[in-house]
Amino acid sequence: MIIENVAVKPETRNHKGFFVQETSYRLVGMDQSGWALICIDDAVCHYVDPDDLSLPGEAMNDLD
């Protein structure tokens, strides 16, 4: 599964605890432990919590 143009929510951290850049990524897939693999290009990829992803144009209601 590859989905183009997913974004990360503010202050998203990767599986190592480092902040990831807030930009557009490709969702490459999910691993067996539940992490989402996202990539900017062939050299820069991160494993992140799938709950920290959003599709472009998706409304985020963080104020509720």
C-alpha positions in Angstrom: 0.0 0.0 0.0 1.4 3.4 -1.0 -0.6 6.5 -0.4 0.8 9.8 -1.7 0.6 13.0 0.3 -0.1 12.2 4.0 0.9 14.8 6.6 2.0 14.4 10.2 0.3 16.3 13.0 2.3 18.9 15.0 4.9 17.5 17.4 4.8 14.0 15.9 7.7 11.8 17.0 9.1 8.7 15.3 9.7 5.3 16.9 13.0 6.5 18.3 11.4 9.5 20.0 12.7 12.2 17.6 10.4 14.9 16.2 9.7 14.5 12.5 9.5 17.3 10.0 6.0 18.6 9.3 5.8 18.1 5.6 4.1 15.9 3.0 5.1 12.2 3.1 4.2 9.0 1.2 2.6 6.3 3.4 4.4 3.2 2.4 2.8 0.7 4.7 2.3 -0.6 8.2 4.7 -3.0 10.0 3.6 -5.9 12.2 4.1 -4.0 15.4 1.6 -1.2 14.2 4.0 1.6 13.2 3.3 3.4 9.9 6.2 3.8 7.5 6.3 7.2 5.9 8.9 8.5 3.5 9.8 11.9 2.0 12.0 10.3 -0.6 14.1 7.1 -1.0 16.6 8.1 1.6 14.4 9.7 4.4 11.8 7.5 6.1 10.3 7.4 9.5 8.2 4.9 11.5 5.4 6.9 13.3 2.2 6.2 15.2 -0.6 6.0 12.5 -2.8 8.2 14.8 -0.4 11.0 14.1 -1.1 11.0 10.3 -3.7 13.0 8.4 -4.7 13.2 4.8 -4.5 16.6 3.1 -7.6 18.6 3.6 -8.7 16.4 6.5 -10.2 18.6 9.3 -8.5 18.2 12.6 -10.6 19.2 15.6 -7.9 19.5 18.3 -9.9 22.1 20.2 -12.7 19.7 21.3 
